[in-house]
C-alpha cells in the first residue's frame, strides 16, 4: 500500500526514488521565503532535487533567510545551491577558498562553479572544483558558451571536458542553455551522442526558467531520465514548474502528447527518445 488510494488502484508511471542521479528536477530560486519554500516542498518536495539561489542572491538576501531555507531543504532531502556570479567575484579577488568557507558558514553545502564573464584556464577551474570538493561542498560545473558563434558544437571536446570536471570532483556538469537552443534545433545527433557517451547520471540541462517548450522538447528527445535545471519551484506557477515537468515525465501532459494514455496506459512506460516535439 502506498498511502495514496489512487496509486493503490491505478498502475501509473512513477519517478526514481531519492537520492537519485537521473530524472532530477533542479529549480531556480529568486527569493522565495523559507515559509513559501516549506509550503512548496510540502506539495512537490518528493520531486525536487536541487534549489539554486539565483544570481548574487546569497549576498543580497539576509543570511538568516538562507540558513532557514537550508534547514527546510534538508528536511525534504533537497540540495540548496549557491549560483555562479559570486564565484567569479571570488576568483577575481583571489578569495576562492575564503568564499567556499563562507558558503559553508551559511549552512549551504553546494555551489555552482562556472564562468560567463572572465576566462580562467581549465586548470584553474579544476583546481577550485577540487578545493570545494575537499571542503565537503557539492560542485555543479557548467559547460558551454553563453554566446555561441557559428562554430558547431564539438562533441569530443564536450565529452572530455565533462570527464575532466568530474575527475576534479564536480558532482554534475550542466549544459548551458544557449548551447542547448542550438543543439536541439540544428545538432540533435550531437546532443544525443553527448548523452550516450557521458550518461544522464552526470549531466544536467538548463531548460528554464520560463522555457516550457524547451523542457518538453528535451524530455521528448532525451527520455524520462534527463535531468532538467532552472525550473520554477512553486507549484502555483505551472508554466515550467516541477508540477508540469513531473506530469510530462509520466506522459500525462499536453507537451508530450499525453503519450502514456495514447499508448494504452500500460507499464513499463518511457517517453519515445526520438519522438518529434508536439507543438
C-alpha positions, 0 to 999 in steps of 0.5 A: 500500500502506498498511502495514496488510494489512487496509486493503490488502484491505478498502475501509473508511471512513477519517478526514481526514488531519492537520492537519485542521479537521473530524472532530477528536477533542479529549480531556480530560486529568486527569493522565495521565503523559507515559509513559501519554500516549506509550503512548496516542498510540502506539495512537490518536495518528493520531486525536487532535487536541487534549489539554486539561489539565483544570481548574487542572491546569497549576498543580497538576501539576509543570511538568516533567510538562507540558513532557514531555507537550508534547514527546510531543504534538508528536511525534504532531502533537497540540495540548496545551491549557491549560483555562479556570479559570486564565484567569479567575484571570488576568483577575481579577488583571489578569495576562492577558498575564503568564499567556499568557507563562507558558503559553508558558514551559511549552512549551504553545502553546494555551489555552482562553479562556472564562468560567463564573464572572465576566462580562467584556464581549465586548470584553474577551474579544476583546481577550485572544483577540487578545493570545494570538493575537499571542503565537503561542498557539492560542485555543479560545473557548467559547460558551454558558451553563453554566446555561441558563434557559428562554430558547431558544437564539438562533441569530443571536446564536450565529452572530455571536458565533462570527464575532466570536471568530474575527475576534479570532483564536480558532482554534475556538469550542466549544459548551458542553455544557449548551447542547448537552443542550438543543439536541439534545433540544428545538432540533435545527433550531437546532443544525443551522442553527448548523452550516450557517451557521458550518461544522464547520471552526470549531466544536467540541462538548463531548460528554464526558467520560463522555457516550457517548450524547451523542457518538453522538447528535451524530455521528448528527445532525451527520455524520462531520465534527463535531468532538467535545471532552472525550473520554477519551484512553486507549484502555483506557477505551472508554466515550467514548474516541477508540477508540469515537468513531473506530469510530462515525465509520466506522459500525462501532459499536453507537451508530450502528447499525453503519450502514456494514455495514447499508448494504452496506459500500460507499464513499463512506460518511457517517453519515445527518445526520438519522438518529434516535439508536439507543438 
